[in-house]
Amino acid sequence: MSKKKKEKSRQQGTYALCITAGLILGLGLGPAMDNVVVTMIVGGIAGAIAAYFINQKATNKRH
């Protein structure tokens, strides 16, 4: 596996983990806020944003 493929795979894994964690957090907080769908969407978006910043920080450290 080339270095470029490993990098892309690592970034995709980070996105998948963060978005899934956001969706699960949204699902857990949904009943408390009386709207499961909105909290899951917000959690997924927050997870994607967190993954973006994690990947940016890791990419900038290596260069």
MOPEFEN-V639892 format. One record per residue. N is the residue number from 1. RES is the residue in one letter. PHI is phi in whole degrees, -180 to 180 (none if undefined). OMEGA is omega in whole degrees, -180 to 180 (999 if undefined). NEAR is the number of other ideal C-beta (glycine too) atoms within 8 Angstrom. Layout:
n->[N	N]
res->[RES	RES]
phi->[PHI	PHI]
omega->[OMEGA	OMEGA]
near->[NEAR	NEAR]
This chain:
n->[1	2	3	4	5	6	7	8	9	10	11	12	13	14	15	16	17	18	19	20	21	22	23	24	25	26	27	28	29	30	31	32	33	34	35	36	37	38	39	40	41	42	43	44	45	46	47	48	49	50	51	52	53	54	55	56	57	58	59	60	61	62	63]
res->[M	S	K	K	K	K	E	K	S	R	Q	Q	G	T	Y	A	L	C	I	T	A	G	L	I	L	G	L	G	L	G	P	A	M	D	N	V	V	V	T	M	I	V	G	G	I	A	G	A	I	A	A	Y	F	I	N	Q	K	A	T	N	K	R	H]
phi->[none	-75	-64	-66	-67	-64	-63	-65	-64	-64	-66	-64	-64	-65	-61	-62	-65	-68	-67	-63	-62	-65	-65	-66	-62	-64	-65	-72	-86	-55	-63	-69	-103	62	-158	-71	-63	-64	-68	-68	-65	-63	-64	-65	-66	-63	-64	-65	-65	-62	-64	-60	-69	-64	-67	-64	-65	-68	-68	-69	-67	-77	-98]
omega->[-178	-179	-179	179	178	179	-179	179	179	180	179	178	178	178	-178	-180	-177	180	178	178	178	179	179	177	177	178	179	-179	-177	-179	179	-179	178	176	-175	-175	-178	-179	176	179	179	177	178	178	178	177	178	178	179	179	178	-179	176	-180	179	-179	180	-180	-180	179	-176	-177	999]
near->[4	5	5	6	8	9	8	8	9	8	9	8	8	11	11	8	9	13	12	9	10	16	12	9	9	15	11	6	10	13	6	5	8	4	7	9	7	9	13	12	9	10	16	12	9	9	14	12	8	10	13	8	8	10	11	8	8	8	8	7	6	5	4]
